[in-house]
């Protein structure tokens, strides 16, 4: 469970998160984090948040951002607002770590999503880019679909494919969320 000052580090994506204000702290209004993007961190898949907006303020270093297919570099002092339903991805392609203040409104259960993906990556249950296999994704991405959706394929296609695969994933012992990652 995310609590103030809890820190998680994803070995695969080279991204760390320190929780500053959690959903519990703000009655669900805000999740505030400080995120470290290691040098040459991995580019995540384009994704969007159907019910949330995000704000990223670069505290140090450089952050590469792709929003609606357009890439740009943010530097210290730059702030980026990402409205809900806007496809985006961010990573650090520079040689030095980048530190970012990251706010998500409303918080919903985003902190559990970050803990889950980080836990899966650190337990070697993802590929080198930090993405789980299709059966794990069928459960986890579906469980967090109110806070996270892949930009491709279209959401309706994801729902159909993940809906078909979910029973097989469950039969094979996969779970959408693992309690040990939330502790």
C-alpha positions as CSV (number, residue, x, y, z in Angstrom):
1,X,0.0,0.0,0.0
2,X,1.3,3.4,-0.9
3,X,2.1,5.6,2.1
4,X,3.8,8.9,2.3
5,X,7.6,8.6,1.6
6,X,7.3,5.0,0.4
7,X,9.8,4.5,-2.5
8,X,9.6,2.0,-5.3
9,X,12.2,1.4,-8.0
10,X,11.5,-0.5,-11.3
11,X,14.7,-2.3,-12.3
12,X,13.5,-2.7,-15.9
13,X,12.3,0.8,-16.8
14,X,14.9,2.5,-14.5
15,X,12.2,4.6,-12.9
16,X,11.7,5.3,-9.2
17,X,8.7,6.8,-7.4
18,X,8.5,8.3,-3.9
19,X,5.0,8.9,-2.8
20,X,4.5,12.4,-1.4
21,X,0.8,12.5,-1.0
22,X,-1.4,9.4,-1.5
23,X,-5.0,8.9,-2.2
24,X,-5.6,8.3,1.5
25,X,-3.8,11.6,2.4
26,X,-6.0,13.7,0.1
27,X,-9.3,11.9,0.3
28,X,-8.7,10.7,-3.3
29,X,-8.3,14.1,-4.8
30,X,-4.6,13.9,-5.6
31,X,-1.7,11.5,-5.9
32,X,1.6,13.4,-5.7
33,X,4.9,11.7,-6.4
34,X,8.5,12.5,-7.0
35,X,9.8,10.4,-9.8
36,X,13.4,9.6,-10.7
37,X,14.0,8.6,-14.3
38,X,17.4,6.9,-14.5
39,X,19.8,7.8,-17.3
40,X,18.7,6.1,-20.5
41,X,15.4,5.0,-19.0
42,X,13.0,2.9,-21.1
43,X,10.4,4.5,-23.4
44,X,7.0,3.2,-22.1
45,X,4.2,2.4,-24.5
46,X,1.8,5.3,-25.4
47,X,-1.1,5.3,-22.9
48,X,-3.8,7.5,-21.6
49,X,-5.9,8.0,-18.5
50,X,-9.6,8.2,-19.2
51,X,-10.6,9.9,-15.9
52,X,-7.5,11.7,-14.7
53,X,-5.2,14.5,-15.6
54,X,-1.5,14.7,-14.9
55,X,1.0,17.4,-14.3
56,X,4.8,16.9,-14.6
57,X,7.3,19.5,-13.3
58,X,10.9,18.9,-14.1
59,X,13.0,19.5,-11.0
60,X,16.3,18.5,-12.6
61,X,17.6,16.9,-15.8
62,X,15.7,16.3,-19.0
63,X,12.5,14.5,-19.7
64,X,11.6,13.3,-23.2
65,X,7.8,13.5,-23.7
66,X,5.6,12.2,-26.4
67,X,2.1,13.6,-26.5
68,X,-0.3,12.7,-29.2
69,X,2.6,11.5,-31.3
70,X,4.8,14.6,-31.0
71,X,8.0,14.3,-29.1
72,X,9.7,17.1,-27.2
73,X,12.3,17.6,-24.4
74,X,11.4,19.2,-21.1
75,X,14.1,20.7,-18.9
76,X,14.4,22.0,-15.4
77,X,11.6,24.4,-14.6
78,X,9.3,23.1,-17.4
79,X,5.8,22.0,-16.6
80,X,3.6,19.7,-18.7
81,X,-0.1,19.3,-18.2
82,X,-1.6,16.2,-19.7
83,X,-5.4,16.3,-20.0
84,X,-7.5,13.1,-19.5
85,X,-7.8,10.9,-22.6
86,X,-4.5,12.2,-24.1
87,X,-2.0,9.6,-25.3
88,X,1.4,10.2,-23.9
89,X,4.7,8.6,-22.8
90,X,7.8,9.9,-21.0
91,X,11.3,8.8,-20.4
92,X,14.8,10.0,-19.9
93,X,17.1,9.6,-22.9
94,X,19.9,11.7,-21.4
95,X,23.1,10.5,-19.7
96,X,22.1,11.8,-16.2
97,X,19.1,11.1,-14.0
98,X,16.0,13.3,-14.2
99,X,13.8,14.2,-11.2
100,X,10.2,15.1,-11.7
101,X,7.3,16.2,-9.5
102,X,4.3,14.3,-10.7
103,X,0.7,14.9,-9.8
104,X,-2.4,12.8,-10.8
105,X,-5.9,14.2,-10.3
106,X,-8.0,12.5,-9.0
107,X,-5.8,9.8,-7.4
108,X,-8.2,6.8,-7.9
109,X,-6.1,3.6,-7.5
110,X,-3.1,4.7,-9.6
111,X,-0.6,4.1,-6.8
112,X,-1.6,0.4,-6.8
113,X,-1.0,0.3,-10.6
114,X,2.5,1.6,-10.1
115,X,3.2,-0.8,-7.3
116,X,1.9,-3.7,-9.3
117,X,3.9,-3.0,-12.5
118,X,7.0,-2.3,-10.4
119,X,6.6,-5.6,-8.5
120,X,6.1,-7.6,-11.6
121,X,9.1,-6.1,-13.3
122,X,11.4,-6.6,-10.3
123,X,10.2,-10.2,-10.0
124,X,11.2,-10.8,-13.7
125,X,7.6,-11.2,-14.8
126,X,7.8,-8.6,-17.6
127,X,9.9,-8.1,-20.7
128,X,12.9,-5.8,-20.8
129,X,10.7,-2.8,-21.2
130,X,8.7,-3.5,-18.1
131,X,5.6,-4.9,-19.9
132,X,4.0,-8.1,-18.6
133,X,3.2,-11.0,-21.0
134,X,-0.2,-11.1,-22.6
135,X,-1.9,-13.3,-20.0
136,X,-0.7,-11.1,-17.1
137,X,-1.6,-8.0,-19.0
138,X,-5.1,-9.3,-19.7
139,X,-5.8,-9.3,-16.0
140,X,-3.8,-6.3,-14.8
141,X,-4.5,-3.8,-17.5
142,X,-8.2,-4.7,-17.3
143,X,-8.2,-4.4,-13.5
144,X,-6.8,-0.8,-13.8
145,X,-8.7,0.2,-17.0
146,X,-10.3,3.2,-15.2
147,X,-6.8,4.7,-14.6
148,X,-4.7,3.3,-17.4
149,X,-5.3,2.3,-21.0
150,X,-2.9,1.5,-23.8
151,X,-3.2,3.8,-26.8
152,X,-3.1,0.8,-29.2
153,X,-4.9,-1.2,-30.1
154,X,-8.3,0.6,-29.7
155,X,-9.8,0.1,-26.2
156,X,-12.7,-2.0,-27.5
157,X,-10.2,-4.4,-29.1
158,X,-8.3,-4.6,-25.9
159,X,-11.5,-5.3,-23.9
160,X,-12.4,-8.2,-26.3
161,X,-8.9,-9.7,-26.4
162,X,-8.4,-9.4,-22.7
163,X,-11.9,-10.7,-22.0
164,X,-11.2,-13.8,-24.0
165,X,-7.8,-14.4,-22.4
166,X,-8.7,-13.6,-18.8
167,X,-10.3,-17.0,-17.9
168,X,-7.2,-18.8,-19.2
169,X,-4.9,-16.5,-17.2
170,X,-6.9,-17.2,-14.0
171,X,-6.8,-20.9,-14.7
172,X,-3.0,-20.7,-15.0
173,X,-2.7,-18.9,-11.6
174,X,-2.3,-15.3,-12.7
175,X,-3.9,-12.6,-10.6
176,X,-4.7,-9.0,-11.6
177,X,-2.9,-7.7,-8.5
178,X,-0.6,-9.4,-6.0
179,X,-0.9,-8.4,-2.4
180,X,2.9,-8.7,-1.8
181,X,3.4,-5.7,-4.2
182,X,1.0,-3.5,-2.3
183,X,2.6,-4.2,1.2
